[in-house]
Protein backbone atom coordinates (compact mmCIF):
# COMPACT_ATOMS: atom_id res chain seq x y z
CA UNK A 1 0.00 0.00 0.00
CA UNK A 2 1.52 3.36 -0.98
CA UNK A 3 2.18 5.81 1.85
CA UNK A 4 -0.50 8.41 2.55
CA UNK A 5 0.25 11.85 1.14
CA UNK A 6 1.32 14.46 3.69
CA UNK A 7 -1.31 16.80 5.13
CA UNK A 8 -2.08 20.01 3.29
CA UNK A 9 0.05 22.80 4.75
CA UNK A 10 -2.25 25.74 5.59
CA UNK A 11 -0.73 28.90 7.00
CA UNK A 12 -2.86 31.71 8.46
CA UNK A 13 -1.23 35.14 8.49
CA UNK A 14 -1.28 37.24 11.67
CA UNK A 15 -0.43 40.94 11.91
CA UNK A 16 -1.01 43.65 14.53
CA UNK A 17 -4.01 44.69 12.38
CA UNK A 18 -5.60 41.23 12.43
CA UNK A 19 -8.92 40.66 14.16
CA UNK A 20 -8.62 37.79 16.59
CA UNK A 21 -11.97 36.03 16.11
CA UNK A 22 -11.68 35.07 12.41
CA UNK A 23 -7.98 34.31 12.83
CA UNK A 24 -8.62 31.92 15.72
CA UNK A 25 -11.83 30.65 14.13
CA UNK A 26 -10.10 29.66 10.90
CA UNK A 27 -7.30 27.99 12.84
CA UNK A 28 -9.61 26.03 15.13
CA UNK A 29 -12.23 25.06 12.52
CA UNK A 30 -9.65 23.79 10.04
CA UNK A 31 -7.80 21.96 12.81
CA UNK A 32 -11.05 20.28 13.88
CA UNK A 33 -11.56 18.60 10.51
CA UNK A 34 -9.25 15.72 11.42
CA UNK A 35 -11.88 14.25 13.73
CA UNK A 36 -14.81 14.88 11.40
CA UNK A 37 -13.82 13.14 8.17
CA UNK A 38 -16.97 11.61 6.68
CA UNK A 39 -17.01 7.95 5.56
CA UNK A 40 -17.87 9.04 2.01
CA UNK A 41 -14.61 11.01 1.88
CA UNK A 42 -12.31 8.41 3.43
CA UNK A 43 -10.63 7.61 0.10
CA UNK A 44 -9.67 11.27 -0.24
CA UNK A 45 -8.69 11.80 3.38
CA UNK A 46 -7.62 8.58 5.09
CA UNK A 47 -5.00 10.68 6.85
CA UNK A 48 -4.59 13.90 8.79
CA UNK A 49 -6.12 16.35 6.29
CA UNK A 50 -4.50 19.63 7.29
CA UNK A 51 -1.35 20.89 8.95
CA UNK A 52 -2.54 24.29 10.19
CA UNK A 53 -0.31 26.95 11.73
CA UNK A 54 -0.29 30.70 12.30
CA UNK A 55 2.55 32.67 10.72
CA UNK A 56 3.74 36.22 11.21
CA UNK A 57 6.77 38.30 10.37
CA UNK A 58 8.22 36.95 13.60
CA UNK A 59 7.25 33.85 15.57
CA UNK A 60 5.94 34.30 19.08
CA UNK A 61 3.21 36.24 20.85
CA UNK A 62 1.55 38.97 18.80
CA UNK A 63 -1.09 41.46 19.97
CA UNK A 64 -3.98 41.76 17.52
CA UNK A 65 -6.05 44.86 16.76
CA UNK A 66 -8.47 44.25 19.62
CA UNK A 67 -5.68 43.79 22.16
CA UNK A 68 -6.03 40.01 22.32
CA UNK A 69 -2.79 38.04 22.09
CA UNK A 70 -2.22 35.39 19.42
CA UNK A 71 0.75 33.03 19.20
CA UNK A 72 2.40 32.85 15.79
CA UNK A 73 3.85 29.35 15.44
CA UNK A 74 6.24 30.25 12.63
CA UNK A 75 7.89 33.24 11.06
CA UNK A 76 7.39 33.77 7.34
CA UNK A 77 11.13 33.14 6.90
CA UNK A 78 10.59 29.55 8.09
CA UNK A 79 7.40 28.93 6.12
CA UNK A 80 8.60 28.40 2.57
CA UNK A 81 6.74 25.15 1.88
CA UNK A 82 3.09 26.19 1.97
CA UNK A 83 0.04 24.85 0.11
CA UNK A 84 -2.62 27.36 1.23
CA UNK A 85 -2.15 30.83 2.69
CA UNK A 86 -5.02 32.71 4.36
CA UNK A 87 -4.98 36.40 5.24
CA UNK A 88 -7.83 36.95 7.75
CA UNK A 89 -9.71 40.16 8.49
CA UNK A 90 -7.88 43.35 9.32
CA UNK A 91 -9.46 45.95 11.60
CA UNK A 92 -10.09 49.53 10.61
CA UNK A 93 -13.21 51.60 11.18
CA UNK A 94 -16.04 52.70 8.89
CA UNK A 95 -14.46 56.12 8.36
CA UNK A 96 -10.89 54.91 8.09
CA UNK A 97 -8.95 53.65 5.12
CA UNK A 98 -6.49 50.84 4.73
CA UNK A 99 -2.90 52.05 5.14
CA UNK A 100 -0.99 50.65 2.18
CA UNK A 101 2.67 49.68 2.40
CA UNK A 102 2.68 48.70 6.07
CA UNK A 103 3.79 45.09 5.47
CA UNK A 104 6.21 44.93 2.51
CA UNK A 105 7.84 41.71 3.78
CA UNK A 106 4.47 39.98 4.04
CA UNK A 107 3.42 41.18 0.61
CA UNK A 108 6.63 39.83 -0.90
CA UNK A 109 6.20 36.50 0.95
CA UNK A 110 2.59 36.16 -0.22
CA UNK A 111 3.59 36.77 -3.82
CA UNK A 112 6.46 34.28 -3.63
CA UNK A 113 4.23 31.63 -2.01
CA UNK A 114 1.73 32.03 -4.84
CA UNK A 115 4.47 31.81 -7.45
CA UNK A 116 5.61 28.53 -5.86
CA UNK A 117 2.09 27.13 -6.34
CA UNK A 118 0.24 28.02 -3.14
CA UNK A 119 -3.43 28.93 -3.05
CA UNK A 120 -3.80 32.51 -1.81
CA UNK A 121 -6.94 33.25 0.25
CA UNK A 122 -8.22 36.30 2.06
CA UNK A 123 -11.13 36.78 4.42
CA UNK A 124 -13.04 40.04 4.62
CA UNK A 125 -10.73 43.08 4.77
CA UNK A 126 -7.69 40.81 4.52
CA UNK A 127 -8.12 41.35 0.78
CA UNK A 128 -6.53 44.76 1.28
CA UNK A 129 -3.22 43.04 1.99
CA UNK A 130 -3.46 40.38 -0.72
CA UNK A 131 -4.37 43.07 -3.28
CA UNK A 132 -1.03 44.76 -2.62
CA UNK A 133 0.68 41.78 -4.22
CA UNK A 134 -0.88 42.76 -7.56
CA UNK A 135 -2.05 39.18 -8.00
CA UNK A 136 -5.74 40.12 -7.86
CA UNK A 137 -5.44 42.59 -10.74
CA UNK A 138 -7.58 41.47 -13.66
CA UNK A 139 -9.32 38.83 -11.54
CA UNK A 140 -12.65 38.66 -9.73
CA UNK A 141 -12.67 39.17 -5.96
CA UNK A 142 -14.91 40.13 -3.06
CA UNK A 143 -14.34 42.03 0.16
CA UNK A 144 -16.37 43.32 3.10
CA UNK A 145 -19.18 45.36 1.54
CA UNK A 146 -18.37 48.33 3.75
CA UNK A 147 -14.91 48.57 2.12
CA UNK A 148 -16.17 48.45 -1.46
CA UNK A 149 -15.65 52.09 -2.47
CA UNK A 150 -12.26 52.47 -0.82
CA UNK A 151 -11.00 49.12 -2.14
CA UNK A 152 -12.14 49.83 -5.70
CA UNK A 153 -10.55 53.28 -5.66
CA UNK A 154 -7.16 51.86 -4.70
CA UNK A 155 -7.37 48.73 -6.85
CA UNK A 156 -9.30 49.67 -10.00
CA UNK A 157 -7.93 46.67 -11.92
CA UNK A 158 -9.58 44.17 -9.56
CA UNK A 159 -13.01 43.04 -10.78
CA UNK A 160 -14.84 43.54 -7.51
CA UNK A 161 -18.01 41.53 -6.80
CA UNK A 162 -19.17 42.88 -3.41
CA UNK A 163 -22.50 41.03 -3.55
CA UNK A 164 -20.72 37.68 -3.41
CA UNK A 165 -19.69 35.95 -0.18
CA UNK A 166 -17.01 33.76 -1.78
CA UNK A 167 -15.19 34.24 -5.08
CA UNK A 168 -12.80 31.68 -6.57
CA UNK A 169 -10.63 33.14 -9.31
CA UNK A 170 -7.16 33.12 -10.82
CA UNK A 171 -5.17 30.42 -12.56
CA UNK A 172 -6.49 27.06 -11.37
CA UNK A 173 -8.79 28.78 -8.85
CA UNK A 174 -5.81 29.70 -6.67
CA UNK A 175 -7.09 33.15 -5.70
CA UNK A 176 -9.94 32.90 -3.19
CA UNK A 177 -11.59 35.83 -1.43
CA UNK A 178 -14.45 35.87 1.06
CA UNK A 179 -16.69 38.75 2.13
CA UNK A 180 -17.73 40.40 5.35
CA UNK A 181 -17.02 39.29 8.90
CA UNK A 182 -18.23 35.68 9.31
CA UNK A 183 -17.81 34.89 5.61
CA UNK A 184 -14.65 33.16 6.84
CA UNK A 185 -17.10 30.31 7.57
CA UNK A 186 -17.68 30.00 3.82
CA UNK A 187 -13.95 30.06 3.16
CA UNK A 188 -13.24 27.35 5.72
CA UNK A 189 -16.04 25.12 4.43
CA UNK A 190 -14.91 25.66 0.84
CA UNK A 191 -11.38 24.53 1.69
CA UNK A 192 -12.70 21.46 3.50
CA UNK A 193 -15.04 20.56 0.62
CA UNK A 194 -12.28 21.04 -1.96
CA UNK A 195 -9.42 19.24 -0.25
CA UNK A 196 -11.20 16.65 1.90
CA UNK A 197 -14.71 16.29 0.51
CA UNK A 198 -18.23 17.77 0.55
CA UNK A 199 -19.56 15.28 3.10
CA UNK A 200 -16.83 16.29 5.54
CA UNK A 201 -17.61 19.96 4.92
CA UNK A 202 -21.23 19.26 5.82
CA UNK A 203 -20.13 17.34 8.94
CA UNK A 204 -17.96 20.29 9.97
CA UNK A 205 -20.82 22.74 9.38
CA UNK A 206 -23.11 20.65 11.59
CA UNK A 207 -20.55 20.21 14.35
CA UNK A 208 -19.48 23.87 14.41
CA UNK A 209 -22.98 25.26 13.73
CA UNK A 210 -21.78 27.30 10.77
CA UNK A 211 -23.11 27.47 7.23
CA UNK A 212 -22.61 28.79 3.73
CA UNK A 213 -24.16 32.22 3.20
CA UNK A 214 -25.94 31.09 0.05
CA UNK A 215 -27.76 34.38 -0.55
CA UNK A 216 -24.49 36.33 -0.74
CA UNK A 217 -23.72 39.60 1.03
CA UNK A 218 -26.60 41.57 -0.50
CA UNK A 219 -29.18 40.86 2.26
CA UNK A 220 -26.70 42.10 4.88
CA UNK A 221 -25.64 45.30 3.15
CA UNK A 222 -26.76 48.66 4.49
CA UNK A 223 -27.27 51.44 1.96
CA UNK A 224 -24.71 54.08 2.89
CA UNK A 225 -24.80 56.76 0.17
CA UNK A 226 -21.72 58.95 -0.24
CA UNK A 227 -21.99 62.45 1.19
CA UNK A 228 -18.35 63.54 0.89
CA UNK A 229 -18.49 64.10 -2.88
CA UNK A 230 -18.18 67.89 -2.58
CA UNK A 231 -21.25 68.78 -4.64
CA UNK A 232 -23.35 71.06 -2.43
CA UNK A 233 -26.39 71.00 -4.73
CA UNK A 234 -26.49 67.20 -4.74
CA UNK A 235 -26.01 67.08 -0.98
CA UNK A 236 -28.97 69.45 -0.56
CA UNK A 237 -31.09 67.09 -2.66
CA UNK A 238 -29.99 64.10 -0.60
CA UNK A 239 -30.92 65.84 2.64
CA UNK A 240 -34.25 66.98 1.22
CA UNK A 241 -35.34 63.44 0.39
CA UNK A 242 -33.88 61.68 3.44
CA UNK A 243 -37.11 62.01 5.46
CA UNK A 244 -39.54 62.62 2.56
CA UNK A 245 -38.71 59.55 0.49
CA UNK A 246 -42.35 58.36 0.49
CA UNK A 247 -43.79 61.39 -1.32
CA UNK A 248 -45.40 60.91 -4.72
CA UNK A 249 -42.76 62.74 -6.77
CA UNK A 250 -39.47 62.39 -4.89
CA UNK A 251 -37.19 63.18 -7.83
CA UNK A 252 -39.02 66.45 -8.49
CA UNK A 253 -38.51 67.35 -4.83
CA UNK A 254 -34.79 66.63 -5.15
CA UNK A 255 -34.50 68.78 -8.26
CA UNK A 256 -36.22 71.68 -6.48
CA UNK A 257 -33.93 71.34 -3.47
CA UNK A 258 -30.83 71.34 -5.66
CA UNK A 259 -31.72 74.52 -7.54
CA UNK A 260 -30.46 72.96 -10.77
CA UNK A 261 -32.07 72.33 -14.12
CA UNK A 262 -33.40 68.72 -14.31
CA UNK A 263 -30.83 67.48 -16.84
CA UNK A 264 -27.94 69.15 -15.04
CA UNK A 265 -29.17 67.71 -11.75
CA UNK A 266 -29.44 64.17 -13.15
CA UNK A 267 -25.91 64.33 -14.56
CA UNK A 268 -24.33 65.77 -11.41
CA UNK A 269 -26.28 63.45 -9.10
CA UNK A 270 -25.09 60.33 -10.94
CA UNK A 271 -21.50 61.61 -10.96
CA UNK A 272 -21.59 62.33 -7.21
CA UNK A 273 -23.45 59.26 -5.90
CA UNK A 274 -23.00 56.64 -8.60
CA UNK A 275 -26.79 56.26 -8.87
CA UNK A 276 -29.54 57.87 -10.89
CA UNK A 277 -31.95 59.93 -8.76
CA UNK A 278 -34.76 57.36 -9.03
CA UNK A 279 -32.40 54.49 -8.17
CA UNK A 280 -31.22 56.47 -5.15
CA UNK A 281 -34.82 56.91 -3.97
CA UNK A 282 -35.45 53.18 -4.47
CA UNK A 283 -32.47 52.30 -2.29
CA UNK A 284 -33.60 54.73 0.41
CA UNK A 285 -37.14 53.32 0.39
CA UNK A 286 -35.99 49.70 0.55
CA UNK A 287 -33.58 50.50 3.38
CA UNK A 288 -36.45 52.03 5.39
CA UNK A 289 -38.63 49.02 4.58
CA UNK A 290 -35.91 46.72 5.91
CA UNK A 291 -35.96 48.51 9.26
CA UNK A 292 -39.76 48.16 9.46
CA UNK A 293 -39.58 44.47 8.59
CA UNK A 294 -36.95 43.91 11.28
CA UNK A 295 -38.69 45.76 14.08
CA UNK A 296 -42.44 45.43 13.47
CA UNK A 297 -45.10 42.92 12.57
CA UNK A 298 -46.89 45.26 10.17
CA UNK A 299 -48.30 43.61 7.04
CA UNK A 300 -45.98 43.87 4.06
CA UNK A 301 -48.63 45.68 2.03
CA UNK A 302 -48.79 48.37 4.74
CA UNK A 303 -45.00 48.69 4.75
CA UNK A 304 -45.08 49.04 0.97
CA UNK A 305 -47.50 51.96 1.32
CA UNK A 306 -45.50 53.52 4.16
CA UNK A 307 -42.32 53.74 2.08
CA UNK A 308 -44.02 55.12 -1.00
CA UNK A 309 -45.35 52.25 -3.11
CA UNK A 310 -49.07 51.91 -3.78
CA UNK A 311 -48.54 48.68 -5.71
CA UNK A 312 -47.35 45.96 -3.26
CA UNK A 313 -46.35 43.66 -6.14
CA UNK A 314 -44.03 46.32 -7.57
CA UNK A 315 -42.57 46.86 -4.10
CA UNK A 316 -41.93 43.13 -3.68
CA UNK A 317 -40.15 42.92 -7.04
CA UNK A 318 -37.97 45.91 -6.23
CA UNK A 319 -37.18 44.62 -2.75
CA UNK A 320 -36.02 41.26 -4.07
CA UNK A 321 -33.96 42.88 -6.81
CA UNK A 322 -32.06 45.02 -4.31
CA UNK A 323 -31.71 42.52 -1.44
CA UNK A 324 -31.88 39.07 -3.14
CA UNK A 325 -34.71 38.16 -0.72
CA UNK A 326 -38.45 38.66 -0.75
CA UNK A 327 -39.78 40.93 2.03
CA UNK A 328 -41.19 37.89 3.81
CA UNK A 329 -37.91 35.98 3.63
CA UNK A 330 -36.02 39.08 4.79
CA UNK A 331 -38.33 39.42 7.81
CA UNK A 332 -37.93 35.74 8.65
CA UNK A 333 -34.15 36.04 8.63
CA UNK A 334 -33.64 39.44 10.24
CA UNK A 335 -36.64 39.97 12.51
CA UNK A 336 -35.35 41.13 15.89
CA UNK A 337 -35.52 38.01 18.09
CA UNK A 338 -36.72 37.60 21.65
CA UNK A 339 -33.81 37.19 24.02
CA UNK A 340 -33.37 33.54 24.84
CA UNK A 341 -35.72 30.64 24.24
CA UNK A 342 -39.10 30.52 25.93
CA UNK A 343 -39.44 27.81 28.54
VENUR-V931249 format. One line per field, one symbol per residue. ss: DSSP state (A for helix, B for strand, O for the rest). A space follows every 50 residues. Layout:
BEGIN
ss: ???
END
This chain:
BEGIN
ss: OOOOOOOBBBBBBOOOOBOAAAAAAAAAAAAAAAAOOOAAAOOOOOOOOB BBBBBBOOOBBBBOOOOOBBBBOBBAAAOOOOOBBBBOOBOOOOOOOOOO OOOAAAAAAAAAAAAOOOBBBBBAAAAAAAAOOOOOOOOBBOOOAAAAAA AAAAOOOOBBOOOOOBBBBOAAAOBBBBOOAAAAAAAAAAAAAAAOOAAA AAAAAAAAOOOOOOOOOAAAOOOOOOOOOOOAAAAAAAAAAAOOOOOOOA AAAAAAAAOOOAAAAAAAAAAAAOOOAAAAAAAAAAAAAAAAAAAOOOOA AAAAAAOOOOOAAAAAAAAAAAAOOOAAAAAAAAOOOOOOOOO
END
